[in-house]
Amino acid sequence: MQCFDAPCTAACPTHIDVPKFISMIKSNNVIGAAEVVKTSNALANTCGKICPEEVFCQSVCTRGKQDSPIWIRELHFFATQYEKDNGFSATKVFPKSKKTVAVVGAGPAGLGCAFELAKLGHRVDVYDGRIPGGVPRNSIPSFRLAVRELESDTKFLSGFFKLKAQAVDKKGFEQIRTSHGATFLAVGLGQDRMLGIPGEKLKGVIPVLKFLEKAKANSTSMKIGKRVVVVGGGNVSLDAAATAKRLGAESVTLIYRRSEKEMRVWRSELEEARKQGVEIRFLVNPLSIVGKTNVEGIKCRRTRLSKRKDRSGRPIPVEVKGSNFVVEADSVVIAIGQTIEAEWLGSVERPKGGYVKVGKDFQTSVPGVFAGGDMIAGEGTIVQSVAHGKYAAHAIHEYLTAM
Ligand SMILES: Cc1cc2nc3c(=O)[nH]c(=O)nc-3n(C[C@H](O)[C@H](O)[C@H](O)COP(=O)(O)OP(=O)(O)OC[C@H]3O[C@@H](n4cnc5c(N)ncnc54)[C@H](O)[C@@H]3O)c2cc1C
């Protein structure tokens, strides 16, 4: 707490003043500590529960050089939970401007932007066809983030903007864009990528977001096959595998075409999946999903890693001839990533049909239209998305002020 340069604060994308809030907890001002956290990060309680501390604040904690890092995230969560249980403190009255801003998408990026814009005095309309919260509300499994933990944030934030229950389409986008001083797009990555191999239409093949959303909404009534195979090698595939186990699957096998070293996962999640009894088979590539009407198995081929690397900097897996085998399965979950589900974006530039291109100020190729979150950077984290929203809000403020 006496670090003069607080590397934890620098490592946090929303730059929470960590030494300050920990000192406040120490002096018994827990509500004050929660306010410090919330002032920087709109999804304070949510991030206190599931922000990957091993990647951000705790990974650089000075104390870690002596023995072990301070449990920053746990202290943060303690403060925000305490505030939730004891009633939110009254908020400051912010100045009022005559400008209005539209935010499309009420996930972490959209909420982060709306909160910051409200603090800067602007009237904000947030458009979303679903209940606010984005992926943390709909897809992150309840055993890691319960809806009530997220709602403690969304309830608090709902006082700062007008929610419009509308899924935006091409016509809606034009109307919204022309009737507000600026627009912030934050629709995330709502479309599951599929493998494009034979058999993906069989009954029992489930794209991962659909699977996780259904499981979060109906965990008591949802049915899953006895033998489940998950295809993928990221955090989302680990969530799917652990969820399948909790839904009662007898065996869950995760197949990944590279080795453990190349997996882009948080080690804590990998350990957790293993503890749950998930079997992970490395260096395996799916060829087709087999079955008549229902899934009966997945045909695979072994791979080896070549010396050549792909754009991600990881070695390219090469199939080993004659090494085919079938893993029997009743359900197959495809968890190989997501893309933007927003054909209505029209002339907003998306290089090679991918993520939305923005400048340093988060402005897209269309003047007055800004964007942030996963839709500009690919699959990231909640705190990074909140930070995009927050810093984009300041750029929007400057844009509106110059008008
Ligand atoms: C299974 C899973 C587990 C994860 N676990 C973690 C974790 O533990 N910790 C962590 O930090 N990060 C985690 N992440 C990543 C994190 O959830 C995302 O980086 C973050 O949610 C992205 O925020 P966003 O605001 O960009 O998009 P989203 O969260 O996707 O929100 C987008 C919002 O836009 C709305 N929307 C979409 N289309 C429209 C439209 N046409 N009109 C109006 N609204 C629209 C959606 O309904 C949604 O509410 C996880 C992701 C997944 C998929």
The ligand as an SDF file (V2000), in Angstrom:
LIG
                    3D

 53 58  0  0  0  0  0  0  0  0999 V2000
  -18.5610  -17.6470  -21.8410 C   0  0  0  0  0  0  0  0  0  0  0  0
  -17.7590  -16.4120  -21.5910 C   0  0  0  0  0  0  0  0  0  0  0  0
  -17.1070  -16.2650  -20.3820 C   0  0  0  0  0  0  0  0  0  0  0  0
  -16.3620  -15.1100  -20.1030 C   0  0  0  0  0  0  0  0  0  0  0  0
  -15.7750  -14.9770  -18.8900 N   0  0  0  0  0  0  0  0  0  0  0  0
  -15.1600  -13.8150  -18.5670 C   0  0  0  0  0  0  0  0  0  0  0  0
  -14.6200  -13.6060  -17.2640 C   0  0  0  0  0  0  0  0  0  0  0  0
  -14.6720  -14.4710  -16.4060 O   0  0  0  0  0  0  0  0  0  0  0  0
  -14.0170  -12.4030  -17.0000 N   0  0  0  0  0  0  0  0  0  0  0  0
  -13.9390  -11.4100  -17.9340 C   0  0  0  0  0  0  0  0  0  0  0  0
  -13.3960  -10.3480  -17.6340 O   0  0  0  0  0  0  0  0  0  0  0  0
  -14.4250  -11.5910  -19.1850 N   0  0  0  0  0  0  0  0  0  0  0  0
  -15.0460  -12.7610  -19.5260 C   0  0  0  0  0  0  0  0  0  0  0  0
  -15.5690  -12.9290  -20.7900 N   0  0  0  0  0  0  0  0  0  0  0  0
  -15.4040  -11.8540  -21.7920 C   0  0  0  0  0  0  0  0  0  0  0  0
  -16.4240  -10.7070  -21.5750 C   0  0  0  0  0  0  0  0  0  0  0  0
  -17.6860  -11.2190  -21.2110 O   0  0  0  0  0  0  0  0  0  0  0  0
  -16.5210   -9.8510  -22.8290 C   0  0  0  0  0  0  0  0  0  0  0  0
  -15.2220   -9.3950  -23.1640 O   0  0  0  0  0  0  0  0  0  0  0  0
  -17.4600   -8.6490  -22.6270 C   0  0  0  0  0  0  0  0  0  0  0  0
  -18.7430   -9.0670  -22.2210 O   0  0  0  0  0  0  0  0  0  0  0  0
  -17.5810   -7.8260  -23.9020 C   0  0  0  0  0  0  0  0  0  0  0  0
  -18.3990   -6.7220  -23.6300 O   0  0  0  0  0  0  0  0  0  0  0  0
  -19.1610   -5.9390  -24.8100 P   0  0  0  0  0  0  0  0  0  0  0  0
  -19.9070   -4.8480  -24.1400 O   0  0  0  0  0  0  0  0  0  0  0  0
  -18.2080   -5.6110  -25.8640 O   0  0  0  0  0  0  0  0  0  0  0  0
  -20.1760   -7.0040  -25.4500 O   0  0  0  0  0  0  0  0  0  0  0  0
  -21.3150   -7.9490  -24.8700 P   0  0  0  0  0  0  0  0  0  0  0  0
  -21.0670   -8.3400  -23.4790 O   0  0  0  0  0  0  0  0  0  0  0  0
  -21.4490   -9.0170  -25.8870 O   0  0  0  0  0  0  0  0  0  0  0  0
  -22.6190   -7.0420  -24.8980 O   0  0  0  0  0  0  0  0  0  0  0  0
  -23.2080   -6.6550  -26.1190 C   0  0  0  0  0  0  0  0  0  0  0  0
  -24.6360   -6.1830  -25.8810 C   0  0  0  0  0  0  0  0  0  0  0  0
  -25.1460   -5.6790  -27.1180 O   0  0  0  0  0  0  0  0  0  0  0  0
  -26.4770   -6.1300  -27.3000 C   0  0  0  0  0  0  0  0  0  0  0  0
  -26.7770   -6.1440  -28.7160 N   0  0  0  0  0  0  0  0  0  0  0  0
  -26.3140   -6.9860  -29.6670 C   0  0  0  0  0  0  0  0  0  0  0  0
  -26.8480   -6.6860  -30.8520 N   0  0  0  0  0  0  0  0  0  0  0  0
  -27.6440   -5.6230  -30.6530 C   0  0  0  0  0  0  0  0  0  0  0  0
  -28.4970   -4.8400  -31.5110 C   0  0  0  0  0  0  0  0  0  0  0  0
  -28.5940   -5.0960  -32.8240 N   0  0  0  0  0  0  0  0  0  0  0  0
  -29.2100   -3.8160  -30.9680 N   0  0  0  0  0  0  0  0  0  0  0  0
  -29.1240   -3.5220  -29.6480 C   0  0  0  0  0  0  0  0  0  0  0  0
  -28.3400   -4.2310  -28.8030 N   0  0  0  0  0  0  0  0  0  0  0  0
  -27.6170   -5.2650  -29.3000 C   0  0  0  0  0  0  0  0  0  0  0  0
  -26.4850   -7.5160  -26.6570 C   0  0  0  0  0  0  0  0  0  0  0  0
  -27.8210   -7.9040  -26.3060 O   0  0  0  0  0  0  0  0  0  0  0  0
  -25.5880   -7.2940  -25.4370 C   0  0  0  0  0  0  0  0  0  0  0  0
  -26.3400   -6.8830  -24.3120 O   0  0  0  0  0  0  0  0  0  0  0  0
  -16.2810  -14.0850  -21.0990 C   0  0  0  0  0  0  0  0  0  0  0  0
  -16.9120  -14.2480  -22.3460 C   0  0  0  0  0  0  0  0  0  0  0  0
  -17.6450  -15.3850  -22.5990 C   0  0  0  0  0  0  0  0  0  0  0  0
  -18.3360  -15.5400  -23.9390 C   0  0  0  0  0  0  0  0  0  0  0  0
  1  2  1  0
  2  3  1  0
  2 52  2  0
  3  4  2  0
  4  5  1  0
  4 50  1  0
  5  6  2  0
  6  7  1  0
  6 13  1  0
  7  8  2  0
  7  9  1  0
  9 10  1  0
 10 11  2  0
 10 12  1  0
 12 13  2  0
 13 14  1  0
 14 15  1  0
 14 50  1  0
 15 16  1  0
 16 17  1  0
 16 18  1  0
 18 19  1  0
 18 20  1  0
 20 21  1  0
 20 22  1  0
 22 23  1  0
 23 24  1  0
 24 25  2  0
 24 26  1  0
 24 27  1  0
 27 28  1  0
 28 29  2  0
 28 30  1  0
 28 31  1  0
 31 32  1  0
 32 33  1  0
 33 34  1  0
 33 48  1  0
 34 35  1  0
 35 36  1  0
 35 46  1  0
 36 37  1  0
 36 45  1  0
 37 38  2  0
 38 39  1  0
 39 40  1  0
 39 45  2  0
 40 41  1  0
 40 42  2  0
 42 43  1  0
 43 44  2  0
 44 45  1  0
 46 47  1  0
 46 48  1  0
 48 49  1  0
 50 51  2  0
 51 52  1  0
 52 53  1  0
M  END
$$$$
